[in-house]
Amino acid sequence: MNPRGHRGFAAVLMLLVLVLSAMALLPARAQAATNQVTGLVSQCSSSTYIGGATVTLADADGVLPAMTTTTGADGVFSFTPPAANYTLSATAPGYYASGTTAPFRFDGSSTVNEDLCLTNQLPTGKSNFTVTFHVQSASTGAYIGGATVSVYNATRQAAGLPALITTGVTNGTAGVNQGNVYFSLWYDLNYTVQVNATGYGLSIQTMAIKNTVIVKELNLPPVKIHCSVLAEDAIKAAISDWKSRKGDAEPAEQRKSKEA
């Protein structure tokens, strides 16, 4: 047989093998594109789904860049990543971060479902308020703008749970508000406040936010503090007076009955 004929036949056979191999790969690739990492983000101990939560899919081996998405109004999220080992985490305004899931494998052969739950930051039966933190130099007393202030729930932090409530940066504009940052917090909770500023050492303080601390942190003028104290004293005095009058009235009636 002509050598050229052999080469021509071999070329056609090789081309046929390549075409068949490509066709065999098409279903696998289509399947990998169809299967996903998906799940729901809901409120812990509740069936309330959380829309607008930010979900992060991270390569557990640190090779691939992290992917993020936002849940829909129904709390659903989904990713179509390459094959790897992954972890998931979620955050949402008003909730503590979920923490990171245990690593799981996604190879594209099937859809992986991983649900996450977030704990509501709002304590049951607590009232919130706006508190102002003033950040200043311990040596000069100068207010420091551009400082990062992070507020944690001290109880959750001590238990090793996600505890970050909020983070803000102090005002750097010269004036009466320089060094100030404002947060919405709750009464009668223990907080850990961490302050970090360029050129200064890290400051970590634990404090219980109560009425007296609120007055101090808000830097209310003394006259307002005095008035609030007077109002409290007036209420106590009124109650005491009412009790004394009630106590005096009963002996008076008893004396009248005896005289009769």
TAHURA-V118306 format. One record per residue. NEAR is the number of other ideal C-beta (glycine too) atoms within 8 Angstrom. D_FIRST is the distance of its C-alpha to the first C-alpha in whole Angstrom. Layout:
# TAHURA-V118306
NEAR|D_FIRST  NEAR|D_FIRST
This chain:
# TAHURA-V118306
4|0  5|4  6|6  6|8  8|7  9|7  8|11  8|12  8|11  8|13  8|16  8|16  8|17  8|19  8|21  8|22  8|23  8|25  8|27  8|27  8|29  8|31  7|32  8|33  8|35  8|37  7|40  8|41  8|41  8|43  10|45  10|46  7|47  6|49  11|51  9|54  14|57  11|60  12|64  11|67  17|70  14|73  12|77  8|77  4|80  6|79  4|77  6|77  13|74  13|74  9|72  7|72  15|71  9|69  14|66  10|64  13|61  11|60  11|57  9|59  6|57  4|58  5|55  7|54  4|57  8|59  9|59  8|62  10|63  9|66  16|67  8|68  5|71  8|70  13|70  10|66  14|63  9|60  10|57  7|53  11|52  5|49  7|49  12|52  9|55  14|58  11|62  14|64  13|67  14|69  9|72  11|75  4|78  6|81  13|79  13|78  10|75  12|73  7|72  7|68  10|66  4|64  8|61  10|58  8|54  11|53  5|49  8|48  6|47  4|51  7|54  11|57  6|60  10|63  8|67  14|69  10|73  17|76  9|79  8|82  9|84  8|87  7|89  4|91  3|94  10|94  5|95  7|93  9|95  6|94  12|95  10|95  12|94  9|95  13|93  9|95  8|95  3|97  4|99  4|100  5|100  7|97  10|95  12|92  10|89  8|85  14|86  9|83  15|85  11|84  13|86  13|85  13|86  12|88  8|88  11|84  11|83  6|85  6|83  4|80  8|79  9|78  11|81  10|81  11|83  8|82  7|82  9|84  7|84  16|88  9|89  6|89  7|91  3|95  5|97  3|99  7|96  12|94  13|92  12|93  12|90  9|90  12|89  8|90  11|91  11|93  10|96  7|97  13|93  9|93  14|90  13|88  13|88  11|86  13|87  9|84  10|85  4|84  3|86  10|88  3|87  7|86  8|89  8|89  7|92  8|92  8|95  8|96  13|97  8|100  6|103  6|104  10|101  12|100  10|103  7|102  11|99  8|100  6|102  7|105  5|108  6|111  6|113  8|110  10|110  8|114  8|114  9|111  8|113  8|117  8|115  8|114  8|117  8|119  8|117  8|118  8|122  8|122  8|120  8|123  8|126  8|125  8|125  8|128  8|130  8|128  8|130  8|133  8|133  8|133  8|136  8|138  8|138  8|139  8|142  8|143  7|142  6|144  5|147  4|147
